[in-house]
Amino acid sequence: MESDKPSPQERDRIIEMAWEDRTPFEAIQAQFGLGEADVIRLMRQELKPGSFRRWRARVQGRSTKHLKKRPEGMVRFKSSRQQNISGNRPSKPK
């Protein structure tokens, strides 16, 4: 990011990416030039105190938020509860 402060649109996108479990801090840095400490600072400024505490508790030590902490061979996160798509047809109600 060239300027010192992100635009409102960039700030909203950074916050959105920070809340996403699967988006690592490295992706935010590559796209916006903000390191993890900068993202934390931005989140502290923009979120309500309770929301910031919940976000920090959520991302603290989360392996998917740090590329180096991800398990070997993990390229993309896929929930174990995610169902397979068969023939692109919706499943029949039970």
C-alpha positions as CSV (number, residue, x, y, z in Angstrom):
1,M,0.0,0.0,0.0
2,E,1.5,3.3,-1.0
3,S,-0.1,5.7,1.4
4,D,0.1,5.7,5.1
5,K,-3.6,5.1,5.6
6,P,-5.8,2.7,3.7
7,S,-8.8,4.0,1.9
8,P,-12.2,3.1,3.5
9,Q,-12.7,0.4,0.9
10,E,-9.3,-1.1,1.6
11,R,-9.8,-0.8,5.3
12,D,-13.1,-2.7,5.0
13,R,-11.4,-5.5,2.9
14,I,-8.5,-5.8,5.4
15,I,-11.0,-6.2,8.3
16,E,-12.9,-8.8,6.3
17,M,-9.8,-10.7,5.4
18,A,-8.6,-10.6,9.1
19,W,-11.9,-12.1,10.3
20,E,-11.7,-14.9,7.7
21,D,-10.1,-18.0,9.3
22,R,-8.5,-19.2,6.1
23,T,-6.9,-16.0,5.1
24,P,-3.3,-15.8,6.4
25,F,-1.7,-12.6,7.6
26,E,0.8,-13.0,4.8
27,A,-1.9,-12.6,2.2
28,I,-3.0,-9.3,3.8
29,Q,0.7,-8.2,3.7
30,A,1.1,-9.2,0.1
31,Q,-2.0,-7.4,-1.0
32,F,-2.0,-4.3,1.3
33,G,1.6,-4.1,2.7
34,L,0.4,-4.4,6.3
35,G,2.1,-6.8,8.6
36,E,0.4,-8.7,11.4
37,A,1.2,-6.0,13.9
38,D,-0.3,-3.4,11.6
39,V,-3.4,-5.5,11.1
40,I,-3.8,-5.9,14.9
41,R,-3.4,-2.1,15.3
42,L,-6.0,-1.4,12.6
43,M,-8.5,-3.9,14.1
44,R,-8.0,-2.3,17.6
45,Q,-8.8,1.1,16.1
46,E,-11.8,0.0,14.0
47,L,-13.6,-2.6,16.1
48,K,-15.5,-2.1,19.4
49,P,-13.4,-3.3,22.4
50,G,-15.4,-6.5,22.8
51,S,-15.3,-7.3,19.1
52,F,-11.5,-6.8,19.1
53,R,-11.1,-9.1,22.1
54,R,-13.2,-11.8,20.4
55,W,-11.2,-11.5,17.2
56,R,-7.8,-11.6,19.0
57,A,-9.0,-14.7,21.0
58,R,-10.1,-16.3,17.7
59,V,-6.9,-15.7,15.7
60,Q,-4.4,-16.2,18.6
61,G,-2.2,-19.1,17.6
62,R,-4.6,-20.3,14.9
63,S,-2.6,-22.3,12.4
64,T,-4.6,-21.2,9.4
65,K,-3.8,-17.5,10.0
66,H,-0.1,-18.1,9.7
67,L,1.4,-19.9,6.6
68,K,4.4,-21.2,8.6
69,K,2.1,-22.9,11.2
70,R,-0.1,-24.7,8.6
71,P,0.2,-28.5,8.4
72,E,2.5,-29.9,5.7
73,G,0.8,-30.2,2.4
74,M,-2.2,-28.0,3.4
75,V,-2.9,-25.8,0.4
76,R,-6.5,-24.9,0.9
77,F,-8.7,-25.5,3.9
78,K,-11.7,-27.7,3.5
79,S,-14.1,-28.3,6.3
80,S,-14.7,-32.0,7.2
81,R,-18.4,-31.1,7.3
82,Q,-18.4,-29.8,3.7
83,Q,-20.4,-32.1,1.5
84,N,-19.2,-33.3,-1.9
85,I,-21.1,-31.9,-4.9
86,S,-22.4,-34.7,-7.1
87,G,-23.5,-33.7,-10.6
88,N,-24.1,-30.1,-9.5
89,R,-27.6,-31.1,-8.4
90,P,-29.0,-30.2,-5.0
91,S,-29.4,-33.1,-2.7
92,K,-32.8,-34.5,-2.1
93,P,-34.6,-33.6,1.1
94,K,-34.7,-36.4,3.6
